């Protein structure tokens, strides 16, 4: 399973989103340093997440980002370098 597929599965299961788009933008960052010792060779490092879920109703932008970052903690520790997050409640 790719990292993109894992992200999609985790967010779908936890948030029951009305809409979810996980976009792999890694190709736009090819060659960027992954850590002090080298460059990430796998390629799946940068993602944009667009999600609309009832779970975000009444939550601040910061709380929405914390929720997603918490759900994806393993991926962030395991090689995902960056997430751009657009998280909304229905009607926003």
Residue pairs with C-beta under 8 A, 6 or more apart in sequence:
1 9
2 44
3 42
3 44
3 47
3 75
3 79
3 80
4 22
4 24
4 44
4 47
6 75
7 22
7 47
7 49
7 72
7 75
7 80
8 20
8 22
10 71
10 72
10 75
11 17
11 20
11 22
11 49
11 51
11 68
11 71
11 72
12 20
14 55
14 71
15 51
15 53
15 55
15 56
15 67
15 71
16 53
16 54
16 55
17 51
17 52
17 53
18 52
18 53
18 54
18 90
19 50
19 51
19 52
20 49
20 50
20 51
20 52
21 48
21 49
21 50
21 51
22 47
22 48
22 49
23 47
23 48
23 49
23 50
24 44
24 46
24 47
25 46
25 47
25 48
25 84
26 43
26 44
26 45
26 46
26 47
27 43
28 46
29 45
29 46
29 81
29 82
30 43
31 39
32 39
32 40
32 45
32 81
33 39
34 40
34 45
34 79
34 81
40 79
40 81
42 79
44 79
44 80
45 79
45 80
45 81
45 82
46 80
46 81
46 82
46 84
47 80
47 82
47 83
47 84
48 83
48 84
48 85
48 86
49 68
49 83
49 84
49 85
49 86
49 87
50 86
51 68
51 85
51 86
51 87
51 88
52 87
52 88
52 89
52 90
52 92
53 87
53 88
53 89
53 90
54 89
54 90
55 67
56 64
56 67
56 87
56 88
56 89
57 89
57 90
58 89
59 67
59 89
61 87
64 85
64 87
65 85
65 87
67 87
68 83
68 85
68 87
69 76
69 83
72 80
72 83
76 83
